[in-house]
Amino acid sequence: MEHSAHQAKTKRPPGRPKRQEHEEATSQFILKTASDLFMEYGYEPISLQQIADACGITKAAIYYHFENKPQLFTAAVTTMMERARKTSEEIMQQELPLYDRLVMLAERKLRFPHGDFETILRKASDSLTKEQLESIRRSEESIHHVLTVSFTEAIQKEEVRPLHPLLMAHTLASMLMLGNREVATDINPSPQELARDIIELFWNGVGIEPNFRSGGAQ
């Protein structure tokens, strides 16, 4: 009886094996490291060996988890975008005025600048399959969808003008890309202040009066 009780105490509780947990943790670390490197330097300049060195593992360990560089790039980018989607969703679902939520979203985005994504993807596209490109685009659109839903709700509440919500989402996303360019520090070195300036411009536009047009036409 005592022997059985001792076995019950020392028996590992049911769940994933330690090896599986370790492999999943390694895979996620590779994805995070790879996405940081790809977003900072682009697709072509970064090799699997450089990613392995940055992770402190062997190149063979990279191949254990990912078949090749295009597969790793696709997985890294889509995983990064899924994190961005979840963060965007958490911010946009808060019980705050839309303007304040947009400022919070912009601040979060501008705190982690990276290379121009369209340029990075364009240079990587020749190495990617059609399916991989479509997977990346779907992940990108999932972030825009979060904004589109929020803008649709804001239109219904008459918080914003009744413009096309998808156009508003893409316009804001394009404006926030400014944070990834060197000129951003010339405009405003503080990510928080730059975020507020961008949202102020997005929210109010540049016209002195809402209905003003060139030549004084109303």
C-alpha positions as CSV (number, residue, x, y, z in Angstrom):
1,M,0.0,0.0,0.0
2,E,2.8,2.4,0.9
3,H,4.6,1.6,-2.4
4,S,1.4,2.3,-4.3
5,A,0.8,5.6,-2.5
6,H,4.4,6.7,-3.3
7,Q,3.9,5.8,-7.0
8,A,0.7,7.9,-7.1
9,K,2.5,10.9,-5.7
10,T,5.5,10.7,-8.1
11,K,3.5,9.9,-11.2
12,R,3.6,12.7,-13.7
13,P,0.1,14.3,-14.2
14,P,-1.5,13.7,-17.6
15,G,-0.7,16.2,-20.3
16,R,1.7,16.9,-23.1
17,P,5.0,15.2,-22.9
18,K,8.0,17.4,-21.9
19,R,9.6,16.8,-25.2
20,Q,6.6,18.0,-27.1
21,E,6.3,21.1,-24.9
22,H,10.0,21.8,-25.5
23,E,9.7,21.5,-29.2
24,E,6.7,23.8,-29.3
25,A,8.5,26.4,-27.3
26,T,11.5,26.1,-29.6
27,S,9.3,26.5,-32.7
28,Q,7.7,29.6,-31.2
29,F,11.1,31.1,-30.4
30,I,12.3,30.5,-33.9
31,L,9.2,32.1,-35.3
32,K,9.5,35.2,-33.1
33,T,13.2,35.6,-33.9
34,A,12.7,35.0,-37.6
35,S,9.9,37.5,-37.8
36,D,12.0,40.2,-36.1
37,L,14.9,39.6,-38.5
38,F,12.7,39.5,-41.6
39,M,10.8,42.6,-40.7
40,E,14.0,44.6,-39.9
41,Y,16.2,43.5,-42.8
42,G,13.9,41.9,-45.4
43,Y,13.6,38.4,-46.8
44,E,16.7,38.1,-49.0
45,P,19.4,39.4,-46.6
46,I,18.5,37.0,-43.9
47,S,19.6,33.3,-44.1
48,L,18.5,30.3,-42.0
49,Q,22.0,30.2,-40.5
50,Q,21.6,33.8,-39.3
51,I,18.3,32.9,-37.7
52,A,19.8,29.8,-36.1
53,D,22.7,31.9,-34.7
54,A,20.3,34.5,-33.3
55,C,18.3,31.7,-31.7
56,G,21.4,30.0,-30.3
57,I,20.6,26.7,-32.1
58,T,21.9,24.8,-35.1
59,K,20.7,25.2,-38.6
60,A,19.7,21.6,-38.5
61,A,17.3,22.5,-35.6
62,I,15.7,25.0,-37.9
63,Y,15.1,22.3,-40.5
64,Y,13.6,20.0,-37.9
65,H,10.8,22.5,-37.4
66,F,10.6,24.1,-40.9
67,E,11.1,22.6,-44.3
68,N,12.8,25.6,-45.9
69,K,13.2,29.4,-45.7
70,P,9.9,30.2,-47.6
71,Q,7.9,28.1,-45.2
72,L,9.6,29.7,-42.2
73,F,9.0,33.2,-43.6
74,T,5.3,32.4,-44.2
75,A,4.9,30.9,-40.7
76,A,6.8,33.8,-39.1
77,V,4.8,36.5,-40.8
78,T,1.4,34.9,-40.3
79,T,2.1,34.2,-36.6
80,M,3.2,37.8,-36.2
81,M,0.1,39.1,-37.8
82,E,-2.1,36.8,-35.7
83,R,-0.5,38.4,-32.6
84,A,-1.2,41.9,-34.1
85,R,-4.8,40.9,-34.8
86,K,-5.4,39.7,-31.3
87,T,-3.8,42.9,-29.8
88,S,-5.9,45.1,-32.2
89,E,-9.1,43.2,-31.2
90,E,-8.4,43.6,-27.5
91,I,-7.9,47.3,-27.9
92,M,-10.8,47.9,-30.2
93,Q,-13.2,46.0,-27.9
94,Q,-12.5,48.2,-24.9
95,E,-15.4,50.4,-23.6
96,L,-13.8,53.7,-24.7
97,P,-14.6,56.3,-27.3
98,L,-13.4,55.3,-30.8
99,Y,-10.9,58.1,-31.0
100,D,-9.2,57.0,-27.7
101,R,-9.1,53.4,-28.9
102,L,-7.5,54.5,-32.2
103,V,-4.8,56.4,-30.3
104,M,-4.1,53.4,-28.2
105,L,-3.9,51.2,-31.3
106,A,-1.5,53.7,-33.0
107,E,0.7,53.9,-30.0
108,R,1.0,50.1,-29.8
109,K,1.8,50.0,-33.5
110,L,4.4,52.8,-33.5
111,R,6.2,51.4,-30.5
112,F,7.4,48.4,-32.7
113,P,8.4,49.8,-36.1
114,H,9.8,47.6,-38.8
115,G,10.6,47.6,-42.5
116,D,8.0,48.4,-45.1
117,F,6.0,45.2,-45.3
118,E,4.9,45.7,-48.9
119,T,8.5,46.0,-50.0
120,I,9.5,43.0,-48.0
121,L,6.7,40.9,-49.3
122,R,7.3,42.0,-52.9
123,K,11.0,41.0,-52.7
124,A,10.1,37.7,-51.1
125,S,7.2,36.8,-53.5
126,D,9.3,35.1,-56.2
127,S,10.4,32.6,-53.5
128,L,6.9,31.9,-52.2
129,T,4.2,29.7,-53.6
130,K,0.8,31.1,-54.5
131,E,-0.7,29.4,-51.4
132,Q,1.9,30.9,-49.1
133,L,1.2,34.4,-50.5
134,E,-2.5,33.9,-50.1
135,S,-2.0,32.8,-46.5
136,I,0.0,36.0,-45.7
137,R,-2.6,38.2,-47.4
138,R,-5.4,36.5,-45.5
139,S,-3.5,37.2,-42.2
140,E,-3.0,40.8,-43.2
141,E,-6.7,41.2,-44.1
142,S,-7.7,39.8,-40.7
143,I,-6.2,42.8,-39.1
144,H,-8.0,45.2,-41.4
145,H,-11.2,43.3,-40.6
146,V,-10.9,44.2,-36.9
147,L,-10.8,47.9,-37.9
148,T,-13.6,47.5,-40.4
149,V,-15.9,46.0,-37.8
150,S,-15.1,48.9,-35.4
151,F,-15.7,51.5,-38.1
152,T,-18.9,49.9,-39.1
153,E,-20.2,50.1,-35.5
154,A,-19.0,53.7,-35.2
155,I,-20.9,54.6,-38.4
156,Q,-24.0,53.1,-36.9
157,K,-23.5,55.1,-33.7
158,E,-22.8,58.2,-35.8
159,E,-19.4,58.6,-34.3
160,V,-17.8,59.0,-37.7
161,R,-18.9,59.9,-41.2
162,P,-20.7,57.2,-43.2
163,L,-17.7,56.4,-45.4
164,H,-16.8,52.9,-46.6
165,P,-15.4,51.2,-43.4
166,L,-12.9,49.1,-45.4
167,L,-11.5,52.2,-47.0
168,M,-11.2,53.8,-43.6
169,A,-9.4,50.7,-42.3
170,H,-6.9,50.6,-45.1
171,T,-6.4,54.4,-44.9
172,L,-5.5,54.3,-41.3
173,A,-3.2,51.3,-41.8
174,S,-1.4,53.1,-44.5
175,M,-1.0,56.2,-42.3
176,L,0.5,54.2,-39.5
177,M,3.1,52.8,-41.8
178,L,4.8,56.2,-41.5
179,G,6.2,54.9,-38.2
180,N,8.4,52.5,-40.1
181,R,10.2,55.2,-42.0
182,E,13.2,57.3,-41.0
183,V,11.3,60.5,-41.5
184,A,9.0,59.6,-38.6
185,T,11.7,60.8,-36.1
186,D,12.0,64.1,-38.0
187,I,8.2,64.6,-37.6
188,N,8.0,63.6,-34.0
189,P,10.6,61.5,-32.1
190,S,8.0,60.3,-29.5
191,P,5.9,57.3,-30.7
192,Q,3.1,58.5,-28.3
193,E,3.0,62.0,-29.7
194,L,3.4,60.8,-33.3
195,A,0.5,58.3,-32.8
196,R,-1.8,61.1,-31.5
197,D,-0.8,63.4,-34.4
198,I,-1.6,60.7,-37.0
199,I,-4.9,59.9,-35.4
200,E,-5.7,63.6,-35.2
201,L,-5.0,63.9,-38.9
202,F,-7.0,60.8,-39.7
203,W,-9.9,61.9,-37.6
204,N,-10.2,65.5,-38.7
205,G,-8.5,65.6,-42.1
206,V,-6.6,68.6,-43.3
207,G,-9.4,70.9,-44.4
208,I,-10.1,74.1,-42.5
209,E,-13.9,73.4,-42.8
210,P,-15.5,70.0,-43.4
211,N,-17.2,71.0,-46.6
212,F,-14.4,73.2,-48.0
213,R,-13.3,72.5,-51.6
214,S,-10.7,74.1,-53.9
215,G,-11.9,77.3,-55.4
216,G,-14.3,78.0,-52.6
217,A,-17.0,75.6,-53.9
218,Q,-19.2,74.2,-51.2
